Amino acid sequence: MATLESNPLMPGQQSGFTLDSIAADAKTQVVAVGGTIAMTESRTLESQVIAGIRGGRTRVVLDLTGVADTGPGLLGALLRVRRGVTQVGGKLALVVDGPPVSDLVATSLLARLVDVTADRESALALVRDG
């Protein structure tokens, strides 16, 4: 896997926010985020996924295992990412291994709409096989 981009802290973003985008293959992107995800960070995540889709990577794995805290905007961003991925015939899987993101999944419809797994390899298998 080759790293496509590691975004530095943008104006208005929480300290400790990280985002790494990796091309797993020509059609698959892995976007790993960490730290605190509030509104600005959610928009950055969404923009990164859209950029990958424009590059032909319509199979998307969002690795949220590094997320320490969530704020407003993450659920909406994940639902918009899902809508965008499905509109282009792609596939989306989330990697979640505990709170706070597992709490968000449990209290929303995400698990019914998106494949959720505890590790990146399983998520990659889900988007490639689906």
N, C-alpha and C positions, 0 to 999 in steps of 0.2 A: 504494500500500500504506500502511496506517495501522499505526503501532506500537501494539500492545495493552498491552504491559507490558515494563518493563526492571527485572529484579529486582536489588535491592541485595544486598550480601554478607550472607548469613544466618549465624547462629552456627554455628561448626564448618566453614565453607567456606574453601577456599584463597583467599588473596589473588590478585587478578587474574582471578578467575572472573567471567564475564559471561554473561548470558542475555537475549536479546531475542526477544519473540514478536510476530509480525506477521501480520495477517489479509490474505492476498493476495486473497481474495474470501470470499463467505459460507460456502464449504465447504472452503477451503484455509487452512492455517496454515503459517507458516515460523517455525521456532524455531532461532535462531542462538546457538551457545554458543562461548565462548572461554576461554582460560587453562588452568588445571589442572583436570581432571575426575577427582575421587576419589569415594568412596562418597556423601558428602553431596551433592555437586554432581550426581551421577547421579540421585539421588532427586529433587532439585529439577527437573531436566530432565524426568523421567518425570511428575512432578506437573503441570508446565506443559502437557505434551502432553495429559494427561487432562483438564485444565481446558478446553482448546481443543476436544477431542472432545465434552465435555458441552455446549459452545456450538455444536455442529453442524459444526465444522470437522474432518471425518474424513479429508481428504486432507492428508497431513503431509509437509513437507520439513524434515529436520533438517540444518542447515548446520553442519558440524563443522570448517570450514576454519580457524577461529580457535583450535582446541585445540592447546595447546603441550605438554601432558603428560597421560597417562591413568593412572589408578590402578584399584584394584579397584572393580568395580561398573558400569563403563561398558558392558561387553559384556552383562551381565545386564539392565541398564536398556534397552538397545537391543532385546534380544530380547523383553522384556516390552512395550515400546512396540509392536513389530511385532505381537505377539499381540493386544493391545488394539485396534489399528487394524484388523486383519483381522476381528476379532470383530464389528465394527460395519459391515463392508463397505467399509472405507476403503482407502486406498493410502498407502504409505510410500516415500520416497526419501531417501537420504543424500547429502550433498554432502561429498566428501572430496578433498583435493588434495595429500596427502603425509603423511609421518610426523608424529605417532605413530598417527593413526587409520588410515591406509592399511595400516600393519603389523597392526593389530588386524583389519581386514577380511581381509587376506591369510592370517592364521593362524587364522581362524575360519570358520564357515559363513555369515557375514553376506552375502557376495556372492551366495550361492545363494538366500538367503531374501528379500533386500531389493534394490531397484534402487539402484545406487551410480553417481554421476556426479561430474565434476570441477567443475561450475558450477551455480549456483542456477537459472538459466533452464532448463537441460536437466532438472533435477529437477522443476521446476514443470510442464514439459510432460509428463513421465512420470506424475505423479500425476493430472493433469487428463485425460490420454488413456486412462489405465488404468482 
